[in-house]
Amino acid sequence: MPGSASSIHCPEGLIERLRSAAENGGEAKLKVLRELKNQIIGNRTKKLSYINLGALPFVVSILSSASSSSSSSDSLLVQCAATIGSFACGVDSGVKAVLDAGAFPHLMNLLSHSNEKIVDAGARALKMIYQSKVAPKYDFFQEKEMDILISLLDKNNEYLTGLGASIITHSCETKDEQKILGDAGILKKLVDLLEGTTSQRDAYMESFATIIKGNPQVILKSVGPENGRMWGNLLELTKDRYSRTRLLACMCLILIKNAVPSYLQSVGVRTKLISILLELIDDSGQVGDETLFTLSSFIENEEGLQKLAFEVNTIEKLCDHMQKELLQPKRLEGIFMVLANLCSNLESCRSVLLQSPKLQAINIITDGLSHTTVDVRVAACICLKNISRSVKYLSAGQFMTEAVIIPLIQLLYDSSTSVQVAALCAISNLVVDFTMHKSLFVQSGCVKRLVELSKSTDLSVRLNAVWALRNLMFLVDSRCKEGIFLELRALTLTSLMSDPSACVQEQALGLICNLVNGSVDSIEYVFAENGFLLSAIGRQLWSASKPEILIQGMYVFCNVASGKEFHKEAVMHQILPGSSNDDNQSIMVTMLQSNDARLRTAAVWTIINLTIPTGPGALARVVKLKNAGIVSQLRNMANDSCLDVKLRVRTALGQSLTFGNFST
């Protein structure tokens, strides 16, 4: 009994006809493939439905048999490739299904077919695959694979050259891969292709950008200033009528400049690029989103470019965008990152953001701390961190409000490590320099959480948590200091000093240095638990080799030595060799002989505090220092190359001479 029309055209009916065509052949193959392709074009739901019903293995089976049969029509091969390409277009799960069905090698074989239409169809399908993140990785180090890639780019066929460009964009990820592509002359081929027709130009620029990104060696070898044709092509493309083409041209120029700062120095060209990017931000789609990140990377770490961007009212334009409703997360993240880079150095940018009630930027940035998207929360933290570099507004308590602090502290509990790190960096800035507002952090439970994070297994979290504690401890009042120490305890500080990371050790010692700074009572913290902490610092100084660690440790001793006689004697006990130490030379001599002027300065300051003549034990300490060879070493430093060291040495020698000339 014949099936009804509805059953023939339903998905299951189409699959049955496809299966039959794959098994039995005949003219039905072409018809059913065309019908299937028309069903799925532009329809994600139907693509997934037919994938789940098992359509792709039948299509690949038809392609396989048609490829190996001399009697198959060219139209059938074209239709197979087009159908497979439709399944792969814009759907990662579709690409995976295509690959799992074994279509990839058959499509590659089509590229060498004598019929140009079949070649084009195969190239289009493969390009759809290579536009997906799940596409197979191309091995540029295999000579055969590289030969195929070069042959694709050499063809006078836009589908093939476009495929070659897509392969590069998808697969080139490492500096070694960039180098081998550069050495093979691929960049020159891509530049040549930019002069051709326009349909694949964006693909060429994307692959060009992929090869040069962050690789000065490739750029210096392949795209130097002498390559005027390339520069001319890219600059001309910044004027193209298509927004994506203009963006990609700007992106290529900026990548070259970022990798080799000596390039693209013309103020006129730089200003023009910023103006073009500001125009492209108005694009409401992907181009506008990508433009923000391109602009951010352009002005990052370069104050001159930040000034140029500021002068063309970038902040006002971005704030206008921020006040629009329903900003997509990517757009908001990009705006925050541009603002963060603008405010990283320029006080004028911070002032415009903070002073204008019309812009309401700080409120929007603060709201960003609670955004549902991780990357937006990170960007909001970075933006707040850079804005809070303003001494003027920080000292005025501009950011020390519950509206800012509470959501920031809540981010310390965020499930994302990147958010935690960004929040820690922002907190470090907010608490670094002013005493009157720090109690808000202590009272809100922030310290307890910082101590917990200082024990994290993640190095970035651990390091930045200790850094935040160090800054929080700086110039803090005695009540807050006591509260912080009660959370930390000597055992935690000792553990941090022996952290596997030298950077954490440095910050831990800096934290202790701030702990004992201030009143004489503060020094007592390192004598808690029978001087356990002070002894640990001494062991660290005897064993460490990194100058930054030694500097911080020496300044701890310097602060302790500024205290009472008991404190000074405790430092003497730590810096002079004892019976348990195999080294007969005092660590002070080693520090004074250091090549690092900062360490020499810290060591001399410590000696000055130990030998202040008014102390009853000063004479005895000077004698001990002389016997340890320290006074002699100071004399050798009378003409130190560092002026600061030289001046401190004179003070130290002057104090020692108060008790008489110890020369022998």
C-alpha positions in Angstrom: 0.0 0.0 0.0 1.6 3.3 -1.0 2.4 5.8 1.7 0.5 9.1 2.1 2.0 12.4 0.9 2.3 13.5 4.5 4.4 10.5 5.5 6.6 10.9 2.5 7.5 14.5 3.3 7.7 14.1 7.1 11.3 13.9 8.5 11.0 10.1 9.1 9.8 9.6 5.6 12.6 11.7 4.1 15.1 9.7 6.2 13.7 6.4 4.8 13.9 7.7 1.3 17.5 8.8 2.0 18.4 5.4 3.3 16.9 3.7 0.3 18.7 6.1 -2.0 22.0 5.4 -0.3 21.5 1.6 -0.6 19.9 1.3 -4.0 21.1 4.3 -5.9 19.3 5.6 -8.9 18.0 9.0 -9.8 16.3 9.3 -6.4 19.6 10.3 -4.8 19.8 13.8 -6.3 16.2 14.5 -5.6 16.2 13.5 -1.9 19.5 15.3 -1.2 18.2 18.5 -2.7 15.0 18.1 -0.6 17.0 17.5 2.5 19.2 20.5 1.9 16.3 22.8 1.3 14.7 21.6 4.6 17.7 22.4 6.7 19.1 25.6 5.2 18.9 28.3 7.8 17.0 26.2 10.2 19.0 25.1 13.2 16.1 23.1 14.7 15.7 21.0 11.6 19.4 20.4 11.3 19.5 19.0 14.8 16.4 17.0 14.1 17.8 15.3 11.0 21.1 14.8 12.7 19.4 12.9 15.5 17.4 10.9 13.0 20.8 9.7 11.4 20.7 11.6 8.1 24.4 12.4 7.8 25.8 8.8 7.6 23.5 8.2 4.6 24.6 11.5 2.9 28.3 10.6 3.4 27.6 7.1 2.1 26.2 8.6 -1.1 29.2 10.9 -1.4 31.6 8.1 -0.9 30.0 5.9 -3.5 29.6 8.8 -5.9 33.3 9.8 -5.5 34.5 6.3 -6.4 32.2 5.8 -9.3 33.1 7.1 -12.7 29.4 7.0 -13.8 28.1 9.3 -11.0 26.9 12.7 -12.1 28.8 15.8 -11.1 25.5 17.3 -9.8 25.3 14.5 -7.3 28.8 15.3 -5.9 27.9 19.0 -5.7 24.6 18.3 -4.0 26.3 16.0 -1.4 28.9 18.6 -0.6 26.3 21.4 -0.4 24.1 19.3 2.0 27.0 18.4 4.3 28.1 22.1 4.3 24.5 23.1 5.3 24.6 20.7 8.2 27.9 22.3 9.3 27.0 25.9 8.8 26.8 27.8 12.1 26.1 24.8 14.3 29.0 23.2 16.2 27.0 20.1 16.9 26.4 19.9 13.2 30.1 20.1 12.5 30.8 17.3 15.0 28.2 15.1 13.4 29.7 15.8 10.0 33.1 14.8 11.3 31.8 11.7 13.1 30.1 10.6 9.9 33.5 10.5 8.2 32.7 13.3 5.7 36.0 15.2 6.1 38.4 13.1 3.9 35.8 12.8 1.1 35.4 16.6 1.1 39.2 17.0 0.9 39.3 14.7 -2.1 36.8 16.9 -3.9 39.4 19.7 -3.9 41.4 17.9 -6.6 38.4 17.1 -8.8 38.6 18.3 -12.5 35.2 19.9 -12.3 35.5 23.4 -10.9 31.9 23.4 -9.5 32.7 20.3 -7.5 35.9 21.9 -6.2 33.9 25.0 -5.2 31.2 22.9 -3.4 33.9 21.0 -1.5 35.7 24.1 -0.5 32.6 25.8 0.7 31.6 22.8 2.8 35.1 22.6 4.3 35.1 26.3 5.1 31.9 25.9 7.0 33.6 23.2 9.0 36.7 25.4 9.7 34.6 28.2 10.9 33.7 26.1 13.9 35.8 25.7 17.1 35.3 21.9 16.9 37.0 21.6 13.4 40.0 19.4 13.2 43.4 21.0 14.0 45.6 21.4 10.9 49.2 20.3 11.3 51.4 22.9 9.7 54.5 21.0 10.6 53.7 18.2 8.2 55.3 19.0 4.9 52.4 17.4 3.0 49.8 19.5 4.9 51.8 22.7 4.4 52.0 22.0 0.6 48.3 21.6 0.5 47.8 24.9 2.3 50.1 26.7 0.0 48.5 25.2 -3.0 45.1 26.4 -1.8 46.4 30.0 -1.4 48.0 29.9 -4.8 44.8 28.9 -6.6 43.0 31.4 -8.7 39.8 30.4 -6.9 38.3 32.4 -4.1 36.6 29.4 -2.5 40.0 27.7 -2.2 41.9 30.7 -1.0 39.1 31.5 1.4 39.3 27.9 2.7 43.1 28.2 3.2 42.6 31.4 5.1 40.0 29.8 7.3 42.3 26.9 8.1 44.9 29.3 9.3 42.5 31.3 11.4 41.2 28.1 13.1 44.5 26.2 13.6 47.3 28.7 14.1 47.6 29.0 17.9 51.2 28.9 18.9 54.3 31.1 18.2 56.0 28.1 16.5 53.0 27.7 14.2 53.1 31.5 13.5 56.8 31.2 12.7 56.5 28.3 10.3 53.7 30.0 8.4 55.7 33.2 8.3 58.8 31.3 7.1 56.7 29.7 4.4 55.8 33.1 2.9 52.1 32.8 3.9 51.9 36.4 5.0 53.1 37.6 1.6 50.5 35.5 -0.1 47.8 36.9 2.1 48.9 40.5 1.4 48.8 39.7 -2.4 45.3 38.3 -2.0 44.2 41.5 -0.4 44.6 43.2 -3.7 42.2 40.8 -5.4 38.4 40.7 -5.4 36.5 41.6 -2.2 34.5 38.5 -1.3 37.2 36.7 0.7 39.1 39.8 1.9 37.9 39.6 5.5 39.0 36.0 5.7 42.5 36.9 4.5 42.8 39.7 7.1 41.6 37.4 9.9 44.2 34.8 9.0 46.9 37.6 8.6 46.0 38.8 12.1 46.2 35.3 13.5 49.7 34.8 12.2 51.1 38.1 13.5 49.3 38.4 16.8 51.8 38.9 19.7 54.8 37.7 17.6 57.3 40.5 17.0 59.7 38.1 15.3 57.2 37.2 12.6 56.3 40.9 12.1 59.8 42.1 11.9 60.7 39.5 9.3 57.6 39.7 7.2 55.8 43.0 7.6 58.4 45.7 8.2 58.0 49.4 7.4 59.7 48.8 4.1 56.7 46.8 3.0 54.9 49.9 1.8 52.4 48.0 -0.3 51.1 46.1 2.7 50.8 49.2 4.8 49.1 51.0 2.0 46.6 48.1 1.5 45.7 48.0 5.1 45.3 51.8 5.5 43.2 51.9 2.4 40.9 49.1 3.7 40.2 51.2 6.8 38.1 53.3 4.5 36.1 50.4 3.0 32.4 50.7 2.9 31.9 47.4 4.9 32.2 47.9 8.6 33.8 44.5 9.3 36.5 45.1 6.6 37.3 48.4 8.2 37.5 46.8 11.7 39.8 44.0 10.5 42.1 46.4 8.7 42.4 48.5 12.0 42.9 45.3 13.9 45.8 44.2 11.7 47.5 47.6 12.0 47.0 47.6 15.8 48.4 44.1 16.2 51.5 45.1 14.3 51.8 48.2 16.5 51.3 46.3 19.7 53.9 43.7 18.9 56.4 46.2 17.5 55.8 49.6 19.3 58.2 51.4 17.0 55.8 50.9 14.1 52.8 53.1 13.4 54.1 56.2 15.2 52.3 58.8 13.1 50.0 60.8 15.3 47.7 61.4 12.4 47.3 57.7 11.6 46.8 56.9 15.2 44.1 59.5 15.7 42.4 58.3 12.5 42.4 54.7 13.7 40.8 55.8 17.0 38.2 57.9 15.1 37.3 54.9 12.9 37.0 52.6 15.9 34.7 55.1 17.6 32.5 55.1 14.6 32.4 51.3 14.4 31.3 51.1 18.1 27.9 52.3 16.9 27.4 49.0 15.0 24.9 47.2 17.1 26.1 43.7 16.3 29.3 41.7 16.5 31.4 44.4 14.8 30.6 46.9 17.5 31.4 44.4 20.2 34.8 43.4 18.7 35.6 47.1 18.1 35.6 47.8 21.8 38.1 45.1 22.5 40.2 46.3 19.6 40.2 49.9 20.9 41.0 48.6 24.4 44.1 46.7 23.1 45.2 49.7 21.1 45.4 52.1 24.0 46.5 49.7 26.6 49.8 50.5 28.3 50.4 53.6 26.2 49.6 57.0 27.7 50.0 58.9 24.5 47.2 56.9 22.8 45.0 57.2 25.9 45.4 61.0 25.6 44.4 60.9 22.0 41.4 58.8 22.8 40.4 61.1 25.6 40.7 64.2 23.4 38.2 62.8 20.9 35.6 62.4 23.7 35.8 58.6 23.9 34.6 58.6 27.5 31.5 60.6 26.8 30.7 58.4 23.8 31.1 55.2 25.9 29.0 56.6 28.7 26.2 57.4 26.3 26.3 53.7 25.2 26.3 52.5 28.8 23.1 54.4 29.6 21.3 52.5 26.9 19.0 49.8 28.1 19.6 46.1 27.6 23.2 46.2 26.7 24.5 42.8 25.8 27.2 41.4 28.2 29.9 41.5 25.6 29.2 45.1 24.8 29.2 46.1 28.5 32.4 44.2 29.1 34.1 45.9 26.2 33.0 49.4 27.4 34.4 48.6 30.9 37.7 47.5 29.5 38.2 50.6 27.3 37.3 52.8 30.3 39.7 50.8 32.5 42.6 51.4 30.1 41.7 55.1 29.7 41.8 55.5 33.5 44.9 53.5 34.1 47.2 56.6 33.8 45.2 59.7 33.2 43.7 61.7 36.1 41.7 63.7 33.6 39.9 60.6 32.5 39.1 59.6 36.1 37.8 63.1 36.8 35.5 63.2 33.8 34.0 59.8 34.9 33.6 60.7 38.5 32.7 64.4 38.4 29.9 64.4 35.8 26.6 63.5 37.3 25.1 63.2 33.8 27.4 60.2 33.0 26.6 58.2 36.2 29.5 56.0 35.3 30.4 54.9 38.8 26.9 53.7 39.4 26.9 51.6 36.2 30.3 50.2 37.0 29.3 49.3 40.5 26.2 47.6 39.1 28.5 45.6 36.9 30.0 44.0 40.0 26.8 42.1 40.4 26.3 41.2 36.8 25.3 37.7 35.9 28.1 37.3 33.4 31.6 36.4 34.7 33.5 38.5 32.2 31.5 41.6 33.0 32.1 41.2 36.7 35.9 40.9 36.0 35.8 44.0 33.7 33.9 46.0 36.3 36.5 45.2 38.9 39.4 46.1 36.6 37.6 49.4 35.8 37.1 50.2 39.4 40.7 49.3 40.2 42.0 51.7 37.6 39.6 54.6 38.5 40.6 54.2 42.2 44.2 55.0 41.3 43.2 58.6 41.8 44.7 59.8 45.0 42.4 62.8 45.0 39.2 60.8 44.9 40.5 57.9 47.0 41.5 60.2 49.8 38.2 61.9 49.7 36.4 58.6 50.3 34.8 58.6 46.9 34.8 54.8 46.7 34.5 54.0 50.4 30.7 53.5 50.5 28.7 50.4 51.1 27.4 50.6 47.6 30.9 49.9 46.3 32.5 48.0 49.1 29.8 45.4 49.9 29.4 44.0 46.3 33.2 44.0 46.0 33.6 41.9 49.1 30.8 39.6 48.0 32.9 38.9 44.9 35.5 37.3 47.1 33.1 34.4 47.5 32.5 34.2 43.7 32.7 30.8 42.1 35.0 32.2 39.4 38.7 32.4 40.2 39.2 35.2 37.7 36.5 37.2 39.4 38.1 36.7 42.8 41.5 37.8 41.5 40.0 40.9 39.9 38.1 41.8 43.1 41.2 41.3 45.2 43.2 43.7 42.9 40.5 46.3 43.2 40.4 46.0 47.0 44.2 46.3 47.1 43.9 49.6 45.4 41.0 50.9 47.5 42.7 50.2 50.9 46.3 51.0 50.0 46.9 54.5 51.4 44.3 56.0 53.7 43.4 55.1 57.2 40.1 56.7 57.9 38.0 54.3 55.8 39.6 51.0 56.4 37.4 50.0 59.3 34.6 49.3 56.8 36.6 46.4 55.4 37.6 45.1 58.8 34.0 45.3 60.2 32.4 43.7 57.1 34.2 40.3 57.4 36.5 41.1 54.6 39.7 40.3 56.6 38.5 36.9 57.5 37.8 36.1 53.9 41.1 37.5 52.8 42.9 35.2 55.2 40.9 32.3 53.9 41.9 33.2 50.3 45.6 33.5 51.4 45.5 29.8 51.9 44.0 29.1 48.4 45.6 26.4 46.2 45.4 28.9 43.3 48.6 31.0 43.2 46.9 34.1 41.7 44.2 34.1 44.4 46.7 33.4 47.2 49.2 36.1 46.0 46.5 38.8 45.6 44.9 38.0 48.9 48.2 38.5 50.7 48.8 41.7 48.7 45.4 43.0 49.7 46.1 42.2 53.4 49.4 44.0 53.1 47.8 47.1 51.7 45.0 47.0 54.3 47.7 46.8 57.0 49.5 49.9 55.7 49.1 52.9 58.1 46.0 51.3 59.7 45.0 52.4 63.1 45.9 50.3 66.1 42.4 48.9 66.6 42.0 47.7 63.1 45.6 46.4 63.1 44.7 44.2 66.2 41.6 42.9 64.4 43.6 42.0 61.3 46.3 40.2 63.4 43.7 38.3 65.4 42.4 36.8 62.1 45.9 36.2 60.7 47.9 34.9 63.6 51.6 34.3 63.7 51.3 30.7 62.4 49.5 31.9 59.2 52.1 34.6 58.6 54.9 32.1 59.1 53.3 29.7 56.6 53.0 32.4 54.0 56.7 33.3 54.4 57.6 29.8 53.4 55.1 29.6 50.5 56.4 27.8 47.4 56.0 31.1 45.5 58.7 33.7 46.0 56.1 36.4 45.1 53.9 35.3 48.0 56.9 35.3 50.4 57.7 38.9 49.4 54.1 40.1 50.0 54.0 38.2 53.3 57.1 39.9 54.5 55.7 43.3 53.3 52.6 42.6 55.3 54.6 41.9 58.4 56.6 45.1 57.7 53.4 47.1 57.7 52.3 45.2 60.8 55.3 46.4 62.9 55.3 49.8 61.4 54.0 52.7 63.6 54.0 52.8 67.3 56.3 50.8 69.5 53.4 48.6 70.6 53.1 47.4 67.0 56.5 45.8 67.2 55.2 43.4 69.9 53.2 41.5 67.3 56.4 39.7 66.0 57.2 38.8 69.6 53.9 37.0 70.2 54.2 33.3 71.0 57.7 33.6 72.2 59.0 35.4 69.2 58.1 32.6 66.9 57.4 35.0 64.0 60.6 37.0 64.4 62.7 33.8 64.4 61.0 32.7 61.2 61.9 36.0 59.5 65.5 35.6 60.6 65.6 32.1 59.1 64.1 33.5 55.9 66.8 36.1 55.6 69.5 33.6 56.1 68.1 31.2 53.4 66.5 33.4 50.8 68.3 34.6 47.7 65.7 36.8 45.8 66.5 40.5 46.4 62.8 41.4 46.8 62.3 39.0 49.6 65.5 40.1 51.4 64.5 43.8 51.0 61.1 43.2 52.7 62.7 41.1 55.4 65.3 43.6 56.1 62.8 46.4 56.4 60.9 44.3 59.0 64.1 44.2 61.1 64.6 47.9 60.4 61.2 48.6 61.9 61.8 46.3 64.9 65.2 47.9 65.5 63.5 51.3 65.8 61.9 50.1 69.1 63.1 49.5 72.6 66.4 48.0 73.7 64.8 44.6 73.9 63.7 44.9 70.3 67.1 46.0 69.1 68.8 43.1 70.9 66.4 40.7 69.3 67.4 41.9 65.9 71.1 41.7 66.7 70.5 38.1 67.7 69.0 37.4 64.3 71.5 39.1 62.1 74.8 38.0 63.7 76.0 34.4 63.2 75.3 32.1 66.1 76.7 28.8 67.1 73.9 27.0 65.2 74.8 28.7 62.0 77.6 27.3 59.9 78.2 30.7 58.1 80.6 32.8 60.1 79.7 36.0 58.1 76.8 38.1 59.2 73.9 38.3 56.8 74.3 42.1 57.1 77.7 42.0 55.3 76.0 40.0 52.5 73.2 42.5 52.3 75.6 45.5 52.3 77.6 43.9 49.5 74.5 43.3 47.3 74.3 44.6 43.8 70.8 45.8 44.6 70.9 49.4 45.9 67.4 48.9 47.5 68.7 46.1 49.6 71.9 48.0 50.6 69.7 50.9 51.6 67.4 48.7 53.8 70.5 47.1 55.5 72.1 50.5 56.3 68.8 51.8 57.7 68.7 48.8 60.0 72.2 49.5 61.2 71.2 53.2 61.8 68.3 52.1 64.0 70.5 49.7 65.9 73.2 52.2 66.7 71.3 55.3 67.7 73.7 56.7 70.4 71.0 57.5 73.0 70.3 53.8 73.7 72.0 52.3 76.8 73.1 49.2 74.8 74.3 51.1 71.7 78.0 50.9 72.5 77.8 47.1 73.0 75.9 46.7 69.7 78.5 48.9 67.8 81.3 46.7 69.2 79.5 43.5 68.0 78.8 45.0 64.6 82.5 46.0 64.3 83.6 42.5 65.3 81.3 41.0 62.7 83.0 43.1 60.0 79.9 45.3 59.4 81.5 48.6 60.4 84.5 47.8 58.1 82.0 47.1 55.2 80.3 50.4 55.9 83.6 52.2 55.5 84.0 50.5 52.1 80.7 52.0 51.1 81.5 55.6 51.8 81.4 56.4 48.1 78.6 54.1 47.1 77.3 54.6 43.6 73.8 55.1 45.0 73.4 58.5 46.6 70.7 57.3 49.0 73.0 54.5 50.3 75.9 56.9 50.4 74.0 59.4 52.7 72.8 56.6 55.0 76.3 55.1 55.3 77.6 58.5 56.5 74.9 58.6 59.1 75.6 55.1 60.3 79.4 55.7 60.4 78.8 59.0 62.2 76.8 57.2 64.9 79.4 54.5 65.4 82.2 57.1 65.8 80.2 58.7 68.6 81.7 55.9 70.8 85.2 56.4 69.5 87.3 55.3 66.5 87.2 51.5 66.2 89.9 51.2 63.5 92.8 49.0 64.4 
